[in-house]
């Protein structure tokens, strides 16, 4: 479930619980009207516990929502009241860096991309590969610093090209 969304809604929990009892009929609950109410509740708690584990291991995709109520914020800092749970498009989605890459290596790839975009006819395939590679870096900038569109256009010149907009 987590591979699809970190914050599933009621319908998604219901469909997963239904799939569970369809695959394993012996797990049906006799007193329940939907035969899977307990499983749905159990899945909710399992997802919450898994998100907590991921947040403690500093995975970006759920760490951005840490500290919303003040329980996870550090001593003396106010709770992050402006953070909302990601819904309908995962607004605060922050993926981890690709395997074998970190902030420094992606910044050097970003410099190569900017150099390529300054050419009269940039190599479209190379630009596409670099932009796909640096998705994590772009998302981190958007979620953490919330730059203006003009700043994004200046920093990521290939982001608003026709090939990137019409994926």
N, C-alpha and C positions, 0 to 999 in steps of 0.2 A: 504494500500500500504506500509506503513511504517513497518509493521510487516515482510515483505519480504526483503526489502532493504531500507536503508536510502537515497541512491543516485540512484534512478531509471534512466534508459536510455530512449532514444526517443521511442524505440519499446515498452517498458513497459508502458510509458505514453499513447501511442497510443492504446494499448490493453485495458487499464483501461477505457479510454474515449469511445472506441467502446463498451465495456461491459455496460457502463453507458447508452448510447443511445439505446442499444439493449433492456435493461431492462425497460427503460422509453422512448419510442419512441417520446413522446411529447417534449423531450429536444433536438431533432435534430435541427441543424442550417440549414436554407434554402439556404443561399448563399455560403456555404462552399462545397468544392468538396468532402471531407471525412465526412461531416455532424457533425464533432466533433472537429474541429480545435480550437475553442474557449475554449472548455472544456479541451483540452489537455494543452493549455496555462494556464488556471486557475489552473489545477492540479499542474503544475510546481511551480507556486507561492505559492500554499497552502503547498506543501512539503517543500519549502524553509522556509516559516514562521514557520512550525512545527519544523523543524530542529533548527531554532533560539530559539524557546521556550525550546526545549530539552537541547540545549547548555547552556542557561541561568539557567536552573535548575540543571546543572552539571551532566547530564547523560553521562556516559563514551562513549557511542557508537558514539556520534557526537562531544563531547568535545575534542577529540583527534585532530580533524581537526580545532579547533578554533585558531584564530591568524594567519591564513595562509597569509592574506594580511595586517596584522598589525592593522586592525580596532578593533580586540578583544584582542590584546595583552596589557599587562599592561604598565604603563608609564615607559619609559626609556628602555624597552626591545625591541629588534628587532623582526620583524615579523618572524614567523616560516616558512621560505621558503622551508625547506626540507619536509614539510608535503604535501602529495598528497591526493586527494580525493580517497576514497577506491573504487576500481573497481575489477571485476573478482576475487572474492574470499574474498572480504572485508579484505584486509591486515591490516587495522588499526581498526578492529572491537574490541570494548571493551564492553562486556556486564556488566550490573550492578550485584552486589552481589546477591546471592539467598536470597529468603525471610527468614528472621530470622538470617542471617549470616552477619558478617562484617570481616574486615581484621584480627582482633585478633583471632576470632573463627576459621577462615580458616587456619591461621598459626598453631594453635594447632592441627587441623585435618591433616595438612601437616606433622607435627612432628610424629603423629601416623602412617601416611603412610610410612615415612622413616623408622620408627622402624619395621613396617611390612615387608618392602622390605629387611631388613637385616637378616630375618629369612631364614633358608635353603629352606623351601617350604612355600612361602607366600600364604595366602588365596586369591585366584584369584577374588572371588566375592567381598570381602572387598576392595581389591585394585581398582577394577573397580568402585565401588560406590564412593570411596574417590576421584579418579581421575575425575569422572564426577562432583562431588561436587565442586572441586577446579579448574574448567575450567576458571572461572573468574580471579582467582589469577594468573594462568599461563599466560593468555592472557595479563593481565596488565604488568607482568614482561617482556614479549616478546616485546610488543609495546613501553613501556616506556624506558626500559634500554637496549634493543637489545643485550642480552648476547650471547656469543659464544656457540657453540654446546657443547663443553666440560663442560662449566659452567651449561648448562641446564641439561646435563646428571648427573652431580654431585648433583644438587639441586633436580631434579625430576628423581630418578632412575627408576621409573615405566613407564616413558614416552616412552622409547624405547624398552619395552618388546613386545613380539609377540602379546599378546592380545590387547595392546594399538595401535600398528602400523596397524594391520589388522582389523580395526573396520568396 
